Amino acid sequence: MTVSLRTRLPAAALFLSAVLAAGTAVAAGKIAVITPYLAQPGTQFYVEAFQAAAKDKAWDVNVIDTKGDVAAVISRLEDAATQKVDAVVINVDPAQVEAGLAAVKDAGIPVVGMDAGASPYLVTNVTSNGYAMAADTAAYVANRIGGKGNVVMFVFDAFPPVQVRGVIADAVFGNNPDIKVLDRVTPDVSDGGIADSRAKMEALLAAHPDKGSISAVWAAWDQPAIGALQAIEAAGRQNEGIVITGIDANPQAREAIAAGGNFEASMAQDFHGIGKAAAEAVAQTLAGKPPKSSVIYVPTKLITADNVKD
């Protein structure tokens, strides 16, 4: 049975439904959106959705990409404070940029997280439920391999929304005594993560050449899953039954799932919903009615070959 934690979040779900259905009127303003992860397809999608919602509100949105440089986010936040924008939206671990967030707070500027992390500096954080997504995909892997075998995990602990996925997957696999985590890999994500994930998977395949020595690949997002798939196919080991799962269900992942190969499942995040809900959270805040919940979860869906074309 697939594990899900989404049913534990009625308040956040009710809030999301309300803001998406009703919308919020607010005067035009200057909004800074700051992220080091714009190379990631998911980030691109919800930034675009935020921009679309902001256009309807006549906001002037400045999207700032620090191109993988988390430290640079601090200076960009300080710039936003100096420029006295009306609100800031961040897509980064708040704990890593607290100096910049403090400057923004001192300037009296509200900050909304868009797939960021929990922090007292944020009005709220709009995201997917990483706990539930990881539970669903890890349970899928455990069920598919019959509760036994060697699993390779691709993780990224530097970013809270992804870090929690690894924690939950560890717990699911740890609850199956015959499943062994062969390696816990952190790829270089400066170019999105596919190339380095492929290289690291190639090394693992070379180190474990026997059929059945690797049962599955669990990836905390789609790029490593795609890189692992490329490595498995290049090594001619696609017929060994190695199960691959990801999270995001981006177009490239959906294409791979639809092809019916090793990449079997991914969690579809509602990137449009995240961007739109983040814009509504900003609008409510600027209207003097900030969200009561410190986290707003947007629903997700497990994508497999059975529903990938729906």
Backbone as CSV, one residue per row, in Angstrom:
resi,resn,N_x,N_y,N_z,CA_x,CA_y,CA_z,C_x,C_y,C_z
1,MET,0.850,-1.195,0.000,0.000,0.000,0.000,0.886,1.245,0.000
2,THR,0.537,2.197,-0.824,1.318,3.426,-0.900,1.073,4.286,0.330
3,VAL,2.164,4.801,0.905,2.050,5.627,2.093,1.761,7.054,1.689
4,SER,0.900,7.752,2.371,0.625,9.157,2.084,0.415,9.926,3.373
5,LEU,0.988,11.140,3.438,0.813,11.996,4.598,-0.079,13.177,4.291
6,ARG,-0.592,13.275,3.079,-1.319,14.469,2.679,-2.591,14.675,3.484
7,THR,-3.201,13.569,3.952,-4.468,13.692,4.657,-4.316,14.385,6.002
8,ARG,-3.088,14.614,6.436,-2.875,15.246,7.728,-2.859,16.771,7.635
9,LEU,-3.144,17.353,6.476,-2.942,18.768,6.284,-4.203,19.500,5.852
10,PRO,-5.336,19.321,6.533,-6.581,19.942,6.084,-6.533,21.454,6.110
11,ALA,-5.888,22.060,7.100,-5.888,23.518,7.203,-5.183,24.142,6.020
12,ALA,-4.015,23.595,5.667,-3.274,24.137,4.528,-4.054,23.949,3.245
13,ALA,-4.695,22.787,3.100,-5.469,22.522,1.886,-6.639,23.488,1.766
14,LEU,-7.312,23.762,2.898,-8.432,24.691,2.866,-7.970,26.091,2.509
15,PHE,-6.824,26.491,3.051,-6.296,27.815,2.728,-5.983,27.926,1.240
16,LEU,-5.319,26.884,0.710,-4.967,26.901,-0.704,-6.200,27.020,-1.571
17,SER,-7.231,26.246,-1.268,-8.459,26.303,-2.055,-9.068,27.693,-2.010
18,ALA,-9.014,28.312,-0.832,-9.626,29.628,-0.685,-8.897,30.686,-1.489
19,VAL,-7.558,30.695,-1.399,-6.840,31.758,-2.094,-6.882,31.565,-3.594
20,LEU,-6.879,30.317,-4.061,-6.917,30.093,-5.497,-8.298,30.402,-6.056
21,ALA,-9.327,30.146,-5.275,-10.682,30.379,-5.755,-11.048,31.850,-5.718
22,ALA,-10.633,32.538,-4.654,-11.092,33.906,-4.463,-10.141,34.935,-5.025
23,GLY,-8.824,34.675,-4.912,-7.856,35.676,-5.332,-7.830,36.812,-4.323
24,THR,-6.897,37.756,-4.489,-6.795,38.875,-3.573,-6.412,40.124,-4.349
25,ALA,-7.153,41.169,-4.143,-6.860,42.427,-4.821,-5.787,43.168,-4.044
26,VAL,-4.810,43.706,-4.737,-3.760,44.463,-4.073,-3.169,45.463,-5.063
27,ALA,-2.691,46.550,-4.530,-2.117,47.584,-5.389,-0.847,47.083,-6.050
28,ALA,-0.502,47.736,-7.160,0.711,47.374,-7.881,1.924,47.537,-6.976
29,GLY,2.940,46.702,-7.184,4.130,46.789,-6.357,5.323,46.167,-7.038
30,LYS,6.485,46.351,-6.423,7.719,45.774,-6.931,8.037,44.521,-6.127
31,ILE,8.214,43.411,-6.833,8.467,42.128,-6.193,9.785,41.560,-6.721
32,ALA,10.665,41.152,-5.814,11.914,40.491,-6.202,11.778,38.991,-5.963
33,VAL,12.021,38.190,-6.990,12.038,36.731,-6.872,13.493,36.289,-6.997
34,ILE,14.016,35.657,-5.954,15.441,35.336,-5.906,15.644,33.839,-5.739
35,THR,16.436,33.244,-6.630,16.702,31.804,-6.591,18.075,31.487,-7.164
36,PRO,18.755,30.469,-6.633,19.969,29.981,-7.284,19.693,28.788,-8.192
37,TYR,18.415,28.394,-8.326,18.077,27.124,-8.960,17.245,27.266,-10.231
38,LEU,17.384,28.353,-10.947,16.555,28.544,-12.135,16.891,27.558,-13.255
39,ALA,18.035,26.882,-13.146,18.384,25.852,-14.138,17.506,24.617,-13.996
40,GLN,16.830,24.473,-12.860,15.946,23.328,-12.635,14.597,23.580,-13.307
41,PRO,14.101,22.626,-14.091,12.812,22.815,-14.780,11.675,23.176,-13.828
42,GLY,11.618,22.508,-12.666,10.543,22.793,-11.730,10.549,24.247,-11.293
43,THR,11.730,24.760,-10.990,11.847,26.166,-10.592,11.383,27.079,-11.709
44,GLN,11.769,26.759,-12.927,11.343,27.565,-14.073,9.826,27.621,-14.159
45,PHE,9.177,26.479,-13.959,7.726,26.409,-14.116,7.003,27.253,-13.070
46,TYR,7.414,27.136,-11.782,6.651,27.928,-10.818,7.031,29.399,-10.818
47,VAL,8.243,29.732,-11.262,8.572,31.153,-11.439,7.720,31.750,-12.559
48,GLU,7.568,30.979,-13.646,6.719,31.448,-14.750,5.264,31.615,-14.306
49,ALA,4.781,30.677,-13.489,3.410,30.785,-12.986,3.256,31.990,-12.073
50,PHE,4.276,32.257,-11.251,4.238,33.434,-10.381,4.199,34.700,-11.229
51,GLN,5.017,34.731,-12.269,5.042,35.907,-13.138,3.692,36.128,-13.822
52,ALA,3.055,35.049,-14.237,1.753,35.166,-14.891,0.714,35.726,-13.923
53,ALA,0.735,35.226,-12.670,-0.207,35.734,-11.670,0.103,37.188,-11.339
54,ALA,1.388,37.516,-11.290,1.794,38.881,-10.970,1.377,39.870,-12.062
55,LYS,1.389,39.395,-13.299,0.977,40.260,-14.411,-0.471,40.693,-14.246
56,ASP,-1.315,39.768,-13.798,-2.724,40.092,-13.570,-2.885,41.117,-12.451
57,LYS,-1.901,41.188,-11.556,-1.961,42.116,-10.433,-1.187,43.406,-10.718
58,ALA,-0.639,43.511,-11.934,0.125,44.694,-12.354,1.372,44.903,-11.500
59,TRP,1.974,43.805,-11.027,3.212,43.908,-10.275,4.406,44.011,-11.227
60,ASP,5.439,44.665,-10.759,6.725,44.726,-11.457,7.621,43.673,-10.813
61,VAL,7.840,42.541,-11.505,8.582,41.414,-10.936,9.985,41.344,-11.526
62,ASN,10.966,41.285,-10.644,12.360,41.125,-11.047,12.840,39.755,-10.603
63,VAL,13.075,38.840,-11.559,13.554,37.498,-11.243,15.082,37.510,-11.259
64,ILE,15.668,37.125,-10.147,17.126,37.162,-9.987,17.638,35.740,-9.803
65,ASP,18.460,35.277,-10.738,19.033,33.930,-10.700,20.515,34.033,-10.374
66,THR,20.929,33.452,-9.259,22.348,33.490,-8.894,23.113,32.281,-9.431
67,LYS,22.459,31.504,-10.277,23.106,30.423,-11.038,23.865,29.445,-10.146
68,GLY,23.171,28.888,-9.163,23.760,27.875,-8.303,24.559,28.415,-7.129
69,ASP,24.761,29.719,-7.078,25.555,30.340,-6.015,24.626,30.752,-4.874
70,VAL,24.536,29.907,-3.852,23.639,30.192,-2.730,24.117,31.413,-1.948
71,ALA,25.425,31.539,-1.753,25.959,32.675,-0.998,25.595,34.011,-1.641
72,ALA,25.520,34.017,-2.976,25.190,35.257,-3.685,23.773,35.724,-3.408
73,VAL,22.915,34.799,-2.948,21.537,35.176,-2.619,21.529,36.217,-1.504
74,ILE,22.479,36.118,-0.578,22.538,37.064,0.543,22.696,38.493,0.037
75,SER,23.639,38.711,-0.864,23.841,40.064,-1.381,22.661,40.536,-2.213
76,ARG,21.995,39.599,-2.918,20.816,39.987,-3.700,19.660,40.382,-2.764
77,LEU,19.563,39.705,-1.621,18.560,40.078,-0.627,18.872,41.454,-0.048
78,GLU,20.139,41.704,0.209,20.551,43.016,0.715,20.249,44.106,-0.305
79,ASP,20.442,43.780,-1.594,20.093,44.730,-2.657,18.594,45.033,-2.623
80,ALA,17.777,43.971,-2.443,16.324,44.143,-2.403,15.919,45.045,-1.239
81,ALA,16.606,44.883,-0.105,16.321,45.723,1.056,16.651,47.176,0.768
82,THR,17.790,47.399,0.117,18.209,48.763,-0.228,17.255,49.401,-1.226
83,GLN,16.804,48.590,-2.185,15.903,49.098,-3.225,14.473,49.266,-2.730
84,LYS,14.214,48.758,-1.509,12.898,48.901,-0.878,11.767,48.373,-1.772
85,VAL,11.948,47.145,-2.228,10.872,46.486,-2.955,9.712,46.253,-1.993
86,ASP,8.558,45.927,-2.530,7.387,45.734,-1.672,7.337,44.343,-1.052
87,ALA,7.925,43.359,-1.725,7.966,41.995,-1.184,9.069,41.221,-1.888
88,VAL,9.529,40.182,-1.207,10.554,39.294,-1.756,10.023,37.870,-1.734
89,VAL,10.311,37.125,-2.786,9.991,35.698,-2.854,11.310,34.951,-3.027
90,ILE,11.558,33.954,-2.185,12.821,33.216,-2.289,12.574,31.739,-2.570
91,ASN,13.514,31.146,-3.278,13.543,29.712,-3.547,14.941,29.224,-3.176
92,VAL,15.167,29.069,-1.880,16.477,28.699,-1.353,16.287,28.346,0.119
93,ASP,17.235,27.630,0.694,17.188,27.308,2.113,17.324,28.591,2.930
94,PRO,16.302,29.007,3.665,16.397,30.249,4.440,17.548,30.242,5.440
95,ALA,17.863,29.069,6.000,18.928,28.986,6.995,20.285,29.365,6.420
96,GLN,20.443,29.225,5.099,21.724,29.538,4.459,21.863,31.002,4.077
97,VAL,20.771,31.751,4.180,20.810,33.157,3.740,20.221,34.081,4.801
98,GLU,20.372,33.708,6.067,19.741,34.477,7.135,20.247,35.915,7.230
99,ALA,21.520,36.139,6.894,22.045,37.506,6.952,21.279,38.412,5.991
100,GLY,20.990,37.888,4.801,20.226,38.667,3.824,18.781,38.834,4.250
101,LEU,18.204,37.776,4.806,16.819,37.852,5.257,16.672,38.839,6.411
102,ALA,17.690,38.907,7.260,17.658,39.863,8.371,17.638,41.297,7.841
103,ALA,18.408,41.540,6.779,18.437,42.878,6.181,17.079,43.234,5.600
104,VAL,16.439,42.262,4.974,15.113,42.486,4.398,14.091,42.746,5.510
105,LYS,14.190,41.985,6.590,13.273,42.189,7.721,13.460,43.573,8.323
106,ASP,14.714,43.983,8.479,14.995,45.309,9.046,14.415,46.424,8.184
107,ALA,14.305,46.141,6.883,13.734,47.130,5.958,12.208,47.068,5.945
108,GLY,11.638,46.142,6.723,10.188,46.031,6.796,9.549,45.400,5.577
109,ILE,10.312,44.571,4.877,9.822,43.951,3.640,9.446,42.492,3.914
110,PRO,8.225,42.068,3.588,7.822,40.675,3.818,8.471,39.723,2.819
111,VAL,8.709,38.488,3.259,9.322,37.467,2.411,8.431,36.230,2.389
112,VAL,8.141,35.742,1.200,7.377,34.518,1.008,8.288,33.472,0.380
113,GLY,8.258,32.261,0.901,9.037,31.176,0.314,8.251,30.485,-0.784
114,MET,8.943,30.158,-1.868,8.333,29.406,-2.967,9.166,28.138,-3.122
115,ASP,8.691,27.054,-2.496,9.460,25.818,-2.414,10.810,26.098,-1.747
116,ALA,10.748,26.762,-0.607,11.950,27.093,0.161,11.996,26.190,1.393
117,GLY,11.992,26.782,2.589,12.006,25.999,3.816,11.402,26.807,4.936
118,ALA,11.254,26.190,6.093,10.658,26.882,7.236,11.642,27.881,7.825
119,SER,11.125,29.045,8.213,11.970,30.065,8.819,11.100,31.141,9.446
120,PRO,11.492,31.673,10.601,10.740,32.785,11.198,10.818,34.047,10.358
121,TYR,11.743,34.078,9.422,11.861,35.250,8.535,10.805,35.244,7.429
122,LEU,10.143,34.103,7.218,9.176,33.989,6.127,7.748,34.166,6.631
123,VAL,6.944,34.840,5.845,5.519,34.928,6.140,4.903,33.540,6.031
124,THR,5.240,32.840,4.956,4.814,31.464,4.735,5.707,30.853,3.666
125,ASN,5.664,29.543,3.539,6.402,28.845,2.491,5.419,28.002,1.692
126,VAL,5.329,28.250,0.393,4.410,27.515,-0.484,5.202,26.410,-1.175
127,THR,4.766,25.182,-1.019,5.566,24.067,-1.514,4.703,22.824,-1.688
128,SER,5.305,21.742,-2.136,4.668,20.423,-2.135,5.054,19.712,-0.843
129,ASN,4.281,18.719,-0.467,4.576,17.967,0.745,5.667,16.948,0.435
130,GLY,6.914,17.340,0.699,8.044,16.471,0.397,8.010,15.162,1.152
131,TYR,7.450,15.168,2.355,7.332,13.945,3.136,6.447,12.935,2.403
132,ALA,5.303,13.417,1.927,4.368,12.530,1.242,4.931,12.043,-0.092
133,MET,5.574,12.945,-0.842,6.125,12.554,-2.148,7.193,11.477,-1.990
134,ALA,8.071,11.664,-1.012,9.133,10.682,-0.790,8.559,9.357,-0.315
135,ALA,7.556,9.427,0.560,6.931,8.190,1.044,6.298,7.417,-0.099
136,ASP,5.601,8.134,-0.983,4.934,7.478,-2.102,5.934,6.810,-3.050
137,THR,6.996,7.527,-3.411,7.949,6.959,-4.378,8.817,5.875,-3.748
138,ALA,9.221,6.068,-2.494,10.022,5.025,-1.829,9.191,3.764,-1.612
139,ALA,7.913,3.939,-1.249,7.038,2.772,-1.089,6.830,2.072,-2.427
140,TYR,6.746,2.868,-3.505,6.614,2.281,-4.847,7.833,1.391,-5.133
141,VAL,9.025,1.908,-4.855,10.242,1.135,-5.082,10.241,-0.134,-4.237
142,ALA,9.948,0.019,-2.943,9.964,-1.145,-2.047,8.990,-2.227,-2.512
143,ASN,7.821,-1.812,-2.946,6.826,-2.773,-3.421,7.254,-3.445,-4.723
144,ARG,7.825,-2.655,-5.632,8.211,-3.190,-6.948,9.337,-4.208,-6.853
145,ILE,10.239,-4.022,-5.884,11.361,-4.960,-5.778,11.095,-6.030,-4.711
146,GLY,9.850,-6.084,-4.272,9.465,-7.129,-3.328,10.100,-7.004,-1.962
147,GLY,10.464,-5.794,-1.580,11.021,-5.581,-0.242,12.429,-6.068,-0.040
148,LYS,13.160,-6.333,-1.129,14.548,-6.771,-0.975,15.377,-6.355,-2.186
149,GLY,16.655,-6.086,-1.933,17.560,-5.698,-3.008,18.377,-4.473,-2.646
150,ASN,19.284,-4.107,-3.538,20.158,-2.947,-3.344,19.590,-1.733,-4.057
151,VAL,19.494,-0.634,-3.325,18.920,0.602,-3.863,19.966,1.709,-3.851
152,VAL,20.049,2.429,-4.952,20.885,3.631,-5.035,19.986,4.841,-4.820
153,MET,20.383,5.736,-3.922,19.618,6.949,-3.663,20.378,8.173,-4.169
154,PHE,19.668,9.070,-4.848,20.224,10.365,-5.241,19.538,11.430,-4.401
155,VAL,20.324,12.159,-3.622,19.780,13.110,-2.661,20.453,14.472,-2.829
156,PHE,19.915,15.468,-2.121,20.541,16.801,-2.109,20.163,17.483,-0.799
157,ASP,20.965,17.234,0.226,20.639,17.677,1.574,20.809,19.176,1.786
158,ALA,21.428,19.874,0.831,21.650,21.312,0.993,20.382,22.131,0.810
159,PHE,19.320,21.513,0.276,18.085,22.246,0.005,16.950,21.586,0.765
160,PRO,16.369,22.266,1.786,15.391,21.628,2.678,14.255,20.872,2.000
161,PRO,13.591,21.419,0.949,12.495,20.661,0.338,12.939,19.320,-0.230
162,VAL,14.211,19.239,-0.648,14.743,17.975,-1.175,15.330,17.127,-0.052
163,GLN,15.924,17.772,0.934,16.533,17.048,2.054,15.513,16.185,2.779
164,VAL,14.302,16.723,2.999,13.298,15.949,3.739,12.861,14.709,2.960
165,ARG,12.937,14.787,1.642,12.572,13.621,0.836,13.523,12.461,1.119
166,GLY,14.804,12.773,1.219,15.783,11.734,1.515,15.574,11.121,2.886
167,VAL,15.205,11.949,3.865,14.961,11.455,5.224,13.833,10.426,5.229
168,ILE,12.747,10.760,4.530,11.598,9.851,4.501,11.913,8.580,3.715
169,ALA,12.602,8.724,2.590,12.973,7.533,1.813,13.872,6.612,2.636
170,ASP,14.815,7.210,3.378,15.660,6.410,4.271,14.800,5.604,5.240
171,ALA,13.769,6.250,5.791,12.904,5.582,6.770,12.132,4.436,6.135
172,VAL,11.609,4.661,4.926,10.854,3.612,4.234,11.755,2.419,3.928
173,PHE,12.933,2.705,3.378,13.838,1.600,3.050,14.343,0.911,4.323
174,GLY,14.561,1.709,5.377,15.022,1.138,6.638,13.996,0.241,7.297
175,ASN,12.740,0.428,6.928,11.671,-0.410,7.478,11.559,-1.743,6.749
176,ASN,12.377,-1.915,5.725,12.440,-3.176,4.975,13.816,-3.786,5.201
177,PRO,13.939,-4.734,6.101,15.263,-5.254,6.480,16.049,-5.882,5.337
178,ASP,15.374,-6.282,4.276,16.083,-6.908,3.160,16.426,-5.916,2.049
179,ILE,16.152,-4.630,2.295,16.587,-3.589,1.356,17.849,-2.932,1.898
180,LYS,18.865,-2.851,1.054,20.118,-2.208,1.436,20.328,-0.974,0.560
181,VAL,20.609,0.166,1.189,20.952,1.365,0.426,22.427,1.244,0.043
182,LEU,22.650,0.994,-1.228,24.005,0.741,-1.724,24.864,1.992,-1.665
183,ASP,24.253,3.133,-2.015,24.977,4.410,-1.964,23.967,5.543,-1.881
184,ARG,24.370,6.610,-1.229,23.545,7.817,-1.088,24.310,8.927,-1.797
185,VAL,23.952,9.206,-3.030,24.741,10.057,-3.916,24.205,11.489,-3.946
186,THR,25.111,12.453,-3.823,24.758,13.865,-3.993,25.421,14.369,-5.270
187,PRO,24.650,14.582,-6.337,25.263,15.023,-7.597,25.504,16.524,-7.635
188,ASP,26.365,16.936,-8.546,26.567,18.354,-8.826,25.343,18.852,-9.593
189,VAL,24.702,19.907,-9.085,23.460,20.380,-9.705,23.641,21.693,-10.457
190,SER,24.879,22.106,-10.664,25.112,23.406,-11.298,24.539,23.483,-12.702
191,ASP,24.436,22.324,-13.382,23.862,22.312,-14.734,22.513,21.595,-14.743
192,GLY,21.922,21.441,-13.572,20.646,20.756,-13.462,20.751,19.389,-12.818
193,GLY,21.888,18.731,-12.966,22.123,17.471,-12.274,22.156,16.218,-13.117
194,ILE,21.752,16.292,-14.380,21.690,15.079,-15.199,23.080,14.524,-15.497
195,ALA,23.988,15.377,-15.959,25.301,14.908,-16.402,26.089,14.256,-15.272
196,ASP,26.146,14.899,-14.120,26.929,14.332,-13.028,26.262,13.089,-12.453
197,SER,24.940,13.064,-12.451,24.226,11.874,-11.981,24.526,10.691,-12.892
198,ARG,24.560,10.952,-14.188,24.899,9.881,-15.136,26.310,9.357,-14.855
199,ALA,27.267,10.276,-14.656,28.647,9.863,-14.412,28.759,9.045,-13.125
200,LYS,28.065,9.489,-12.091,28.136,8.771,-10.813,27.428,7.413,-10.909
201,MET,26.352,7.337,-11.683,25.666,6.062,-11.865,26.517,5.112,-12.701
202,GLU,27.214,5.636,-13.673,28.116,4.801,-14.487,29.175,4.152,-13.602
203,ALA,29.703,4.935,-12.639,30.720,4.408,-11.723,30.127,3.310,-10.837
204,LEU,28.904,3.497,-10.391,28.252,2.487,-9.551,27.970,1.207,-10.339
205,LEU,27.557,1.360,-11.583,27.307,0.190,-12.421,28.598,-0.594,-12.668
206,ALA,29.691,0.146,-12.865,30.983,-0.513,-13.080,31.441,-1.241,-11.821
207,ALA,31.136,-0.661,-10.654,31.544,-1.274,-9.384,30.665,-2.463,-9.011
208,HIS,29.480,-2.536,-9.614,28.540,-3.619,-9.333,28.045,-4.194,-10.669
209,PRO,28.901,-4.968,-11.342,28.613,-5.406,-12.714,27.623,-6.564,-12.846
210,ASP,27.349,-7.279,-11.760,26.511,-8.471,-11.869,25.031,-8.115,-11.987
211,LYS,24.330,-8.875,-12.809,22.887,-8.697,-12.934,22.227,-8.911,-11.573
212,GLY,21.341,-7.985,-11.202,20.665,-8.090,-9.918,21.401,-7.412,-8.781
213,SER,22.616,-6.923,-9.043,23.388,-6.279,-7.968,22.842,-4.900,-7.626
214,ILE,22.077,-4.308,-8.540,21.375,-3.051,-8.274,19.908,-3.285,-8.631
215,SER,19.033,-3.148,-7.655,17.612,-3.413,-7.890,16.832,-2.165,-8.280
216,ALA,17.237,-1.019,-7.746,16.446,0.187,-7.997,17.273,1.445,-7.782
217,VAL,16.780,2.525,-8.375,17.333,3.865,-8.163,16.190,4.752,-7.687
218,TRP,16.327,5.304,-6.499,15.362,6.275,-5.977,16.018,7.646,-6.050
219,ALA,15.395,8.571,-6.767,15.951,9.917,-6.911,15.018,10.939,-6.291
220,ALA,15.587,11.892,-5.580,14.800,12.906,-4.880,14.226,13.952,-5.823
221,TRP,14.660,13.948,-7.070,14.044,14.756,-8.123,14.390,14.121,-9.461
222,ASP,13.828,14.614,-10.534,13.884,13.886,-11.804,15.245,13.881,-12.491
223,GLN,16.012,14.950,-12.373,17.276,15.014,-13.125,18.215,13.842,-12.813
224,PRO,18.440,13.492,-11.544,19.279,12.320,-11.284,18.675,11.026,-11.815
225,ALA,17.354,10.923,-11.764,16.693,9.732,-12.298,16.955,9.602,-13.793
226,ILE,16.898,10.725,-14.495,17.161,10.723,-15.932,18.624,10.385,-16.208
227,GLY,19.539,10.962,-15.421,20.957,10.638,-15.573,21.228,9.170,-15.322
228,ALA,20.582,8.606,-14.294,20.752,7.178,-13.993,20.218,6.324,-15.130
229,LEU,19.075,6.723,-15.685,18.501,5.993,-16.816,19.469,5.985,-17.995
230,GLN,20.049,7.130,-18.298,21.004,7.215,-19.405,22.204,6.301,-19.167
231,ALA,22.686,6.259,-17.926,23.834,5.407,-17.604,23.487,3.935,-17.752
232,ILE,22.313,3.555,-17.274,21.874,2.149,-17.357,21.731,1.719,-18.812
233,GLU,21.138,2.573,-19.634,20.964,2.247,-21.051,22.298,2.200,-21.775
234,ALA,23.194,3.155,-21.463,24.510,3.178,-22.113,25.333,1.938,-21.757
235,ALA,25.103,1.400,-20.562,25.827,0.205,-20.130,25.169,-1.076,-20.634
236,GLY,24.039,-0.932,-21.331,23.342,-2.101,-21.845,22.673,-2.936,-20.760
237,ARG,22.306,-2.285,-19.652,21.734,-3.028,-18.529,20.255,-2.696,-18.300
238,GLN,19.617,-2.197,-19.351,18.220,-1.798,-19.226,17.262,-2.979,-19.073
239,ASN,17.721,-4.173,-19.372,16.838,-5.348,-19.267,17.016,-6.113,-17.961
240,GLU,17.722,-5.532,-17.003,17.932,-6.194,-15.716,16.794,-5.940,-14.727
241,GLY,15.847,-5.097,-15.113,14.726,-4.817,-14.216,15.019,-3.786,-13.148
242,ILE,16.023,-2.941,-13.375,16.334,-1.884,-12.405,15.212,-0.845,-12.437
243,VAL,14.564,-0.655,-11.302,13.431,0.267,-11.202,13.940,1.659,-10.838
244,ILE,13.458,2.679,-11.565,13.860,4.059,-11.296,12.627,4.888,-10.976
245,THR,12.736,5.703,-9.924,11.678,6.672,-9.630,12.295,8.048,-9.422
246,GLY,11.494,9.079,-9.705,11.926,10.453,-9.490,10.829,11.243,-8.809
247,ILE,11.036,12.529,-8.731,10.034,13.451,-8.189,10.061,14.724,-9.021
248,ASP,8.911,15.165,-9.443,8.641,16.380,-10.239,7.765,16.068,-11.447
249,ALA,8.005,14.896,-12.079,7.281,14.537,-13.299,7.397,15.631,-14.347
250,ASN,8.629,16.088,-14.582,8.842,17.095,-15.618,8.683,16.443,-17.001
251,PRO,8.628,17.223,-18.063,8.344,16.649,-19.388,9.296,15.522,-19.810
252,GLN,10.578,15.664,-19.519,11.535,14.627,-19.894,11.280,13.344,-19.108
253,ALA,10.918,13.489,-17.852,10.602,12.316,-17.031,9.332,11.637,-17.531
254,ARG,8.330,12.427,-17.846,7.079,11.865,-18.358,7.317,11.089,-19.656
255,GLU,8.164,11.621,-20.496,8.478,10.952,-21.755,9.137,9.597,-21.484
256,ALA,10.057,9.576,-20.521,10.746,8.330,-20.181,9.770,7.315,-19.576
257,ILE,8.866,7.781,-18.717,7.877,6.886,-18.114,6.955,6.314,-19.185
258,ALA,6.529,7.171,-20.104,5.635,6.734,-21.178,6.297,5.704,-22.085
259,ALA,7.621,5.747,-22.198,8.358,4.809,-23.053,8.334,3.386,-22.492
260,GLY,7.991,3.260,-21.216,7.863,1.925,-20.636,9.165,1.245,-20.272
261,GLY,10.219,2.028,-20.036,11.504,1.444,-19.667,11.713,1.388,-18.167
262,ASN,12.952,1.613,-17.743,13.296,1.495,-16.331,12.707,2.615,-15.477
263,PHE,12.566,3.791,-16.039,12.000,4.919,-15.303,10.491,4.698,-15.218
264,GLU,10.031,4.299,-14.031,8.647,3.840,-13.896,7.693,4.833,-13.244
265,ALA,8.198,5.722,-12.391,7.265,6.568,-11.646,7.921,7.860,-11.194
266,SER,7.098,8.897,-11.088,7.546,10.183,-10.555,6.345,10.876,-9.927
267,MET,6.602,11.762,-8.992,5.527,12.532,-8.374,5.358,13.843,-9.135
268,ALA,4.131,14.096,-9.592,3.841,15.345,-10.300,3.532,16.432,-9.289
269,GLN,4.401,17.425,-9.237,4.120,18.606,-8.438,3.298,19.576,-9.279
270,ASP,2.432,20.305,-8.627,1.636,21.314,-9.318,2.422,22.619,-9.309
271,PHE,3.383,22.718,-10.237,4.242,23.899,-10.266,3.441,25.173,-10.508
272,HIS,2.455,25.080,-11.374,1.599,26.238,-11.622,0.876,26.632,-10.338
273,GLY,0.398,25.622,-9.616,-0.287,25.896,-8.362,0.617,26.521,-7.319
274,ILE,1.882,26.066,-7.263,2.842,26.651,-6.324,3.080,28.119,-6.649
275,GLY,3.332,28.413,-7.929,3.580,29.792,-8.324,2.386,30.688,-8.058
276,LYS,1.202,30.188,-8.394,-0.008,30.984,-8.210,-0.307,31.196,-6.735
277,ALA,-0.165,30.136,-5.930,-0.431,30.255,-4.496,0.582,31.176,-3.827
278,ALA,1.838,31.157,-4.292,2.839,32.072,-3.748,2.463,33.514,-4.052
279,ALA,1.973,33.761,-5.267,1.539,35.108,-5.631,0.359,35.547,-4.765
280,GLU,-0.558,34.644,-4.492,-1.709,34.986,-3.651,-1.282,35.250,-2.208
281,ALA,-0.265,34.503,-1.743,0.251,34.737,-0.394,0.884,36.123,-0.304
282,VAL,1.612,36.513,-1.355,2.185,37.859,-1.396,1.077,38.907,-1.407
283,ALA,0.060,38.666,-2.234,-1.042,39.614,-2.348,-1.763,39.789,-1.015
284,GLN,-2.028,38.690,-0.339,-2.685,38.764,0.965,-1.836,39.535,1.966
285,THR,-0.537,39.287,1.928,0.375,39.957,2.856,0.401,41.456,2.602
286,LEU,0.482,41.845,1.332,0.515,43.272,0.999,-0.817,43.947,1.321
287,ALA,-1.879,43.147,1.347,-3.192,43.695,1.692,-3.418,43.725,3.200
288,GLY,-2.382,43.319,3.970,-2.494,43.356,5.419,-3.168,42.146,6.031
289,LYS,-3.326,41.070,5.241,-3.959,39.847,5.730,-3.082,38.646,5.383
290,PRO,-1.902,38.559,5.998,-0.985,37.463,5.658,-1.564,36.099,6.011
291,PRO,-1.150,35.056,5.296,-1.623,33.696,5.596,-1.323,33.312,7.039
292,LYS,-2.231,32.578,7.656,-2.024,32.144,9.034,-1.088,30.947,9.123
293,SER,-1.070,30.130,8.078,-0.238,28.933,8.088,1.188,29.259,7.657
294,SER,2.172,28.713,8.370,3.572,28.961,8.021,4.011,28.129,6.821
295,VAL,3.224,27.106,6.466,3.499,26.284,5.285,2.187,26.044,4.548
296,ILE,2.210,26.218,3.232,1.056,25.931,2.394,1.451,24.803,1.446
297,TYR,0.802,23.654,1.581,1.113,22.513,0.736,0.170,22.455,-0.458
298,VAL,0.756,22.311,-1.639,-0.003,22.165,-2.875,-0.035,20.680,-3.229
299,PRO,-1.194,20.112,-3.578,-1.323,18.669,-3.808,-0.407,18.129,-4.917
300,THR,-0.051,16.843,-4.789,0.802,16.157,-5.769,0.109,14.880,-6.236
301,LYS,0.715,14.213,-7.237,0.100,13.014,-7.810,1.185,12.068,-8.313
302,LEU,1.040,10.776,-8.003,1.988,9.772,-8.488,1.709,9.497,-9.965
303,ILE,2.743,9.644,-10.790,2.635,9.412,-12.230,3.349,8.112,-12.590
304,THR,2.638,7.216,-13.249,3.189,5.965,-13.755,2.767,5.802,-15.212
305,ALA,3.139,4.682,-15.807,2.745,4.429,-17.197,1.233,4.381,-17.339
306,ASP,0.522,4.084,-16.253,-0.929,3.970,-16.311,-1.644,5.297,-16.484
307,ASN,-1.034,6.379,-15.999,-1.722,7.674,-16.071,-0.877,8.801,-16.662
308,VAL,0.304,8.469,-17.183,1.202,9.512,-17.674,0.615,10.303,-18.841
309,LYS,-0.312,9.696,-19.588,-0.879,10.391,-20.745,-2.246,11.018,-20.447
310,ASP,-2.662,10.929,-19.199,-3.964,11.507,-18.830,-3.954,13.031,-18.927
